[in-house]
């Protein structure tokens, strides 16, 4: 890469201050708004069943391009985009008051729905751990916005206030990194719940579980090494203060499994992942405030040792571990069916909604007390993704619980037959009927698609001068990139391929 252009690229993503949380929420609301439109079309008109080419295009425009446009051409007017999305759906609701999908349309056959729902092994469709469309949608939307942002940030059409901040502040991409980890924690709760139900944990020692978790970590650590050597070998532009000289996000992801196993062991003594998460966040924040750790991470000269060169990635791992445990806590509450002889399905779903609402309020309240003066009672500690400090952990947890609440509300309102199912008979078909095929595809191979998106991002940056492209050129490249990533996701899903890293 040309040295002068590399310097411009690095300067383009450096020393940024971020934007407001209100604007970030407005942009992020486009994903639930798109799902609202999708749900109205599907529940009233069975628009996406069967899944024709026209349905695929509409799905792509709603759930992929909607997010792309929110972060680029509509970045200065996200509320306008939300209004443009929701208005036609509201009109359709008034014109089609009956639930055609529930009353007239039969659920689709297994052969016509996304493989993510119809090809699950029997254990995944048990009565205690059902498939939740709102979780699939949440994970799919998070993956889509992540894949879009990692390339869009290299274009001027992507506002600098959405890119990662240098030291203090909030931005869309800062939130995306934490949300990626949080969603991983939500999904990990399923394996924890299975182990609890079968009591298999008692049959394996901590050492055995650590060894097993390391086998899952090795592929991610290898990807981290590949990214490290490719970036250095190609002289690719990099933002050193993001994670350090050698560290990258794959190393953070790769080290999470063994540490989570340790906290799973502590869960037997302190049966609350929320408390365990807060304990990590509080102790880390105390260390930042009462020692020289904060100044060491942010302003200390980089020494020759590996710790000094990679201090951002190493110490921020504590914050990401806390975020992962927060996600696991949420997953433990919302994944089980929750029905019993005294709890009918409708009440179980109300309990899930109330739990998500309570957690949203709890984490939001703690965030306000931590990051503002809060009428004189708050700590007023600024958010720092670079440190992954306590305000950052609380912000990510509050946001993701709120997103889950919105997706769960949409599913509950438009597809009540999903949560009313008491067994696995017909549940897969109902679940697939209530799930966007594209969202299911992104959810099914999320980590593999993240890797593919990183490779495509590198190829685009090596092949194009992204800094000097016009708005039309940038939109064209980004739409093409989004179409390729989506095509790979849907193609893998159609071929019933799940790539496990």
SVG drawing of the C-alpha trace seen along z (x, -y; Angstrom):
<svg xmlns="http://www.w3.org/2000/svg" viewBox="-60 -17 72 55">
<polyline fill="none" stroke="black" stroke-width="0.4" points="0.0,0.0 1.3,-3.5 2.7,-5.0 1.0,-8.3 -2.4,-6.7 -1.8,-4.3 -1.2,-7.4 -4.4,-9.0 -6.4,-5.8 -5.0,-5.5 -5.8,-9.2 -9.3,-8.7 -10.2,-6.3 -8.0,-7.9 -8.7,-10.5 -12.5,-10.3 -15.0,-11.4 -18.1,-9.5 -21.7,-10.8 -24.8,-10.8 -26.5,-7.7 -29.9,-9.1 -28.7,-9.1 -27.1,-5.6 -30.5,-4.3 -32.3,-6.0 -30.0,-4.3 -30.2,-1.0 -34.0,-1.2 -34.0,-0.6 -33.4,3.1 -36.6,3.6 -38.5,1.3 -37.5,3.5 -38.6,6.6 -41.9,4.9 -42.5,4.4 -41.4,7.9 -43.7,9.3 -46.7,7.4 -46.2,8.6 -45.7,12.2 -48.4,12.4 -51.1,10.6 -50.2,11.7 -47.8,14.7 -45.6,12.6 -42.4,14.6 -44.0,18.0 -43.1,19.6 -39.7,17.9 -39.6,16.7 -37.0,14.6 -39.2,11.5 -39.4,12.5 -35.6,12.7 -35.2,9.3 -37.8,7.8 -36.1,9.5 -32.7,8.1 -34.1,4.6 -35.7,4.5 -33.2,6.3 -29.9,5.6 -30.2,2.4 -32.3,0.8 -29.4,1.1 -26.9,0.0 -28.9,-3.1 -29.4,-4.0 -25.6,-4.1 -24.8,-6.0 -27.3,-8.0 -29.8,-8.4 -27.3,-8.8 -28.3,-12.4 -32.0,-11.5 -32.5,-8.1 -36.0,-9.0 -37.1,-9.8 -36.0,-6.3 -37.8,-4.7 -41.0,-6.6 -40.7,-5.6 -40.4,-2.0 -43.1,-1.8 -45.8,-3.9 -46.7,-1.5 -46.8,1.4 -49.2,-0.6 -51.5,-1.3 -51.5,2.4 -52.4,3.3 -55.5,1.1 -56.5,2.6 -55.8,6.2 -56.9,6.5 -57.1,10.3 -54.1,12.6 -54.2,14.5 -51.1,16.4 -52.8,17.7 -56.3,18.3 -56.1,19.1 -52.5,19.9 -51.1,23.2 -47.6,23.2 -45.0,23.9 -43.6,27.3 -40.1,28.0 -38.8,28.1 -39.8,24.4 -38.3,22.8 -34.9,21.8 -32.6,24.6 -31.7,22.9 -35.1,23.9 -36.0,27.0 -32.7,28.8 -32.0,28.5 -31.2,31.7 -33.9,33.1 -32.2,31.9 -32.5,28.3 -36.3,28.6 -37.0,30.0 -39.9,28.7 -37.7,27.1 -35.3,25.3 -37.4,24.2 -36.2,22.3 -37.0,18.6 -37.4,16.5 -36.8,13.3 -33.4,14.6 -32.5,15.6 -33.6,12.2 -31.6,10.4 -28.5,12.3 -29.0,11.9 -29.5,8.2 -26.4,7.8 -24.4,9.8 -25.7,7.7 -24.9,4.3 -21.4,5.7 -20.6,6.9 -21.7,3.6 -19.9,1.3 -16.5,3.0 -16.3,2.0 -18.5,-1.2 -16.2,-2.8 -13.5,-3.1 -15.8,-5.4 -16.5,-9.1 -20.2,-8.4 -20.0,-6.6 -20.1,-9.4 -17.0,-9.7 -19.2,-9.9 -20.3,-6.3 -16.7,-5.0 -14.8,-3.8 -13.8,-6.5 -10.2,-7.0 -10.5,-7.1 -13.8,-8.4 -17.3,-8.5 -19.9,-6.4 -20.3,-5.4 -22.2,-2.9 -19.2,-0.7 -18.2,-0.7 -21.6,0.6 -21.3,3.2 -18.2,4.7 -19.7,5.2 -23.0,6.4 -21.1,9.1 -19.7,10.4 -23.1,10.0 -24.9,12.1 -22.3,14.8 -23.1,14.9 -26.8,15.2 -26.3,18.2 -23.9,19.8 -26.6,20.1 -28.2,22.9 -25.3,25.2 -25.3,24.2 -29.0,24.9 -28.6,28.3 -25.8,29.2 -28.0,28.1 -30.9,30.3 -28.8,33.4 -26.4,32.7 -23.5,33.5 -21.4,30.8 -21.0,33.1 -19.5,35.8 -16.7,33.6 -14.0,31.9 -13.0,28.3 -9.8,29.4 -11.7,31.5 -14.1,28.6 -11.1,26.2 -9.4,28.6 -12.6,28.9 -13.1,25.1 -9.5,24.6 -10.3,26.9 -13.0,24.4 -10.6,21.5 -7.8,22.8 -9.5,22.0 -10.2,18.4 -6.7,17.9 -5.4,19.3 -7.6,16.8 -6.1,14.1 -2.6,15.1 -3.6,15.2 -5.0,11.7 -2.0,10.4 0.5,11.7 -1.6,10.7 -2.0,7.1 1.8,6.9 2.7,8.7 0.5,6.6 1.4,3.3 -2.3,2.8 -3.6,-0.3 -4.2,0.4 -5.4,-1.5 -2.9,-0.5 -4.7,-2.1 -7.8,0.0 -6.4,3.3 -2.6,2.9 0.3,3.7 -0.4,7.4 -3.8,8.0 -7.0,8.2 -10.7,9.1 -10.2,12.8 -7.8,13.1 -10.4,11.7 -13.1,14.1 -10.7,17.0 -9.8,16.4 -13.4,16.1 -14.4,19.9 -11.8,21.0 -12.5,18.0 -16.2,18.6 -15.7,22.2 -14.0,20.9 -17.0,18.6 -19.3,21.5 -17.6,23.3 -18.1,20.2 -21.8,20.2 -22.3,23.2 -21.3,20.9 -22.9,17.6 -25.8,18.7 -26.2,15.4 -24.3,14.5 -25.5,10.8 -23.6,10.7 -20.5,12.4 -20.5,9.9 -20.9,6.9 -18.2,8.2 -15.7,8.3 -16.8,4.8 -16.7,3.3 -13.3,4.7 -11.9,3.7 -13.3,0.2 -11.9,-0.1 -8.5,0.9 -8.7,-1.8 -9.7,-4.5 -7.5,-3.7 -4.3,-2.7 -2.2,-3.9 -3.8,-1.3 -5.9,-3.8 -3.0,-6.1 -0.8,-3.0 -3.4,-1.8 -4.2,-5.2 -1.0,-7.3 2.0,-5.3 4.8,-4.9 4.8,-1.5 7.7,0.6 9.4,3.5 7.4,6.2 4.3,7.8 2.1,6.5 2.9,2.9 2.5,3.3 -0.9,4.9 -2.2,3.5 -5.6,2.3 -6.5,5.7 -5.3,7.5 -7.0,5.3 -10.2,4.7 -10.7,8.4 -12.0,8.1 -14.8,5.8 -15.7,8.1 -15.8,11.1 -18.2,9.1 -20.3,8.4 -20.3,12.0 -21.5,13.1 -24.3,10.4 -25.4,12.0 -25.3,15.4 -27.5,14.2 -30.1,12.9 -30.0,16.1 -30.6,18.2 -33.8,16.3 -35.2,16.1 -34.3,19.4 -36.2,21.9 -39.9,22.3 -40.9,21.6 -44.2,23.5 -45.5,25.7 -48.7,27.1 -49.4,23.7 -47.8,21.6 -49.5,21.6 -47.6,20.5 -49.1,17.0 -48.0,16.4 -44.6,17.8 -44.1,15.4 -45.3,12.5 -42.7,13.5 -40.0,13.3 -41.2,9.9 -41.3,8.7 -37.8,10.1 -36.3,8.3 -38.1,5.1 -36.8,5.4 -33.2,6.1 -33.4,3.2 -34.4,0.8 -31.9,2.3 -28.9,1.9 -30.1,-1.5 -30.4,-2.7 -27.0,-1.4 -25.5,-3.0 -27.1,-6.4 -25.7,-6.2 -22.3,-5.2 -21.9,-7.5 -23.7,-10.7 -24.1,-12.8 -27.7,-11.5 -29.0,-14.4 -25.8,-14.4 -25.7,-10.7 -23.9,-9.4 -20.2,-8.7 -20.0,-10.5 -17.5,-8.1 -17.2,-8.5 -17.7,-5.5 -14.5,-4.0 -14.6,-1.1 -10.8,-1.2 -10.8,-0.4 -14.0,1.6 -14.8,0.0 -17.8,0.4 -20.0,-2.3 -19.3,-0.5 -20.3,2.8 -23.5,1.4 -24.3,-0.5 -23.9,2.6 -26.0,4.7 -28.8,2.1 -28.9,1.7 -29.0,5.4 -31.7,6.2 -33.8,3.4 -33.2,4.8 -34.2,8.2 -37.3,6.8 -38.4,5.1 -37.8,8.2 -39.6,10.4 -42.6,8.0 -42.8,8.2 -42.8,12.0 -45.4,12.1 -47.8,9.7 -47.6,11.1 -46.8,14.8 -48.5,15.9 -48.6,19.5 -44.9,19.8 -44.8,19.2 -48.1,21.0 -46.6,24.3 -46.1,26.7 -44.1,29.4 -41.9,29.9 -44.7,31.1 -45.1,28.4 -42.9,26.0 -40.2,25.9 -42.6,25.0 -44.2,22.2 -40.7,21.0 -39.5,20.8 -42.7,19.0 -42.0,16.3 -38.3,15.9 -36.7,14.0 -34.7,16.3 -31.8,13.8 -31.8,13.3 -31.7,17.1 -28.9,17.5 -26.8,14.8 -27.5,16.3 -26.6,19.8 -23.1,19.1 -22.4,15.8 -18.8,16.2 -17.9,17.7 -19.6,14.8 -17.8,12.4 -14.5,13.9 -15.7,13.7 -16.7,10.1 -13.3,9.3 -11.6,10.9 -13.8,9.0 -13.2,5.8 -9.5,6.3 -9.9,7.1 -12.0,3.9 -9.5,1.7 -6.5,3.1 -8.3,2.8 -10.1,-0.6 -9.3,-4.0 -12.2,-4.2 -11.3,-7.6 -11.8,-9.5 -14.9,-7.7 -18.0,-9.8 -21.2,-9.1 -22.7,-7.2 -19.6,-5.0 -19.4,-4.3 -23.1,-3.2 -22.6,-1.0 -19.6,0.8 -21.3,1.2 -24.5,2.5 -22.5,5.0 -20.5,6.1 -23.7,6.5 -25.3,8.5 -22.2,10.8 -22.1,11.5 -25.9,12.1 -25.6,14.4 -23.0,16.4 -25.1,16.6 -28.3,17.7 -26.3,20.1 -24.8,21.8 -28.2,22.0 -29.8,23.5 -27.0,26.1 -27.6,26.9 -24.0,26.1 -23.1,24.8 -19.5,23.8 -18.3,24.2 -15.1,22.3"/>
</svg>
